[in-house]
Amino acid sequence: MSILTGKRLLVTGVVTTDSIAFATAEAAQRLGAELVLTTFERDRARTEEAAAALVDPVPLLELDATDDAHVARVGDELAARWGRLDGALHAVAFAPRDALAGAFLDAEVESVQRAFATSTCSYAALARLLARLAPPGGGSLVGLDFDASGAWPVYNWMGVCKAALEAVSRYVARDLGPRGIRSNLVAAGPLHTRAAGGIPEFERLTGAWAARSPLPWDDGDASPVADAVCFLLSDLSRAITGEILHVDGGYHAMAAPLR
């Protein structure tokens, strides 16, 4: 029996096959999970194309995680389809370009607010959805992070959003832990995904990993991150919550470049 056999999981953020969310969906199916993917109206065609690359057919539900009505409707549809939800992957993030590029202090307030609502508050929305549908034994919410313990040479307000995401995950762990619901994040190293394409000077991050990561880091391979997500979605992680699991080749543990 595989570690996710019998699990019913919601996976957000699948838009292209190079994403961590797609790699997670692929790994979760291999490990025995039954999946539903979410999509966003403007990305539906691309999500359908990516979903078609999975081994087993997967239904799609439209979800705007910043809209409470959308979240409630998805909850109703999952309740009708499955009657429960064992876990979910939060892979939702967006920041307007002026919140990612240029001078940090020059970003428009509206851009920062949109980035925060999309990338951070949406985690709490997904936590509420899981709390509504989790079985008596509990469940697992996993989010995708980029280590926010320091300031990066790029990333700007998205780095702030990730710092807030880390705090939100801890508070979700506090409030839902008594119900057996876990909340954890996976802090991945830089990967060449569609989302990374929107980060100006992204190569400065991949270059830093080449110089400092003690383990070789393949910025074109999301499967190590996906495997860690699947571990946290499984019962093998049943006593882990409020954690940030770094899957970054050890970069975060090194004090200076090694090469």
Stockholm file with secondary structure:
# STOCKHOLM 1.0

chainA/1-259         MSILTGKRLLVTGVVTTDSIAFATAEAAQRLGAELVLTTFERDRARTEEAAAALVDPVPLLELDATDDAHVARVGDELAARWGRLDGALHAVAFAPRDALAGAFLDAEVESVQRAFATSTCSYAALARLLARLAPPGGGSLVGLDFDASGAWPVYNWMGVCKAALEAVSRYVARDLGPRGIRSNLVAAGPLHTRAAGGIPEFERLTGAWAARSPLPWDDGDASPVADAVCFLLSDLSRAITGEILHVDGGYHAMAAPLR
#=GR chainA/1-259 SS CCTTTTCEEEECCCSSTTSHHHHHHHHHHHTTCEEEEEECGGGHHHHHHHHTTSSSCCCEEECCTTCHHHHHHHHHHHHHHTSCCCEEEECCCCCCHHHHSSCGGGSCHHHHHHHHIIIIIHHHHHHHHHHHHCCTTCEEEEEEECCCSSCCSSCHHHHHHHHHHHHHHHHHHHHHGGGTEEEEEEEECCCCCTTGGGSTTTHHHHHHHHHHCSSCCCTTCCHHHHHHHHHHHSGGGTTCCSCEEEESTTGGGCSSCCC
#=GC SS_cons         CCTTTTCEEEECCCSSTTSHHHHHHHHHHHTTCEEEEEECGGGHHHHHHHHTTSSSCCCEEECCTTCHHHHHHHHHHHHHHTSCCCEEEECCCCCCHHHHSSCGGGSCHHHHHHHHIIIIIHHHHHHHHHHHHCCTTCEEEEEEECCCSSCCSSCHHHHHHHHHHHHHHHHHHHHHGGGTEEEEEEEECCCCCTTGGGSTTTHHHHHHHHHHCSSCCCTTCCHHHHHHHHHHHSGGGTTCCSCEEEESTTGGGCSSCCC
//
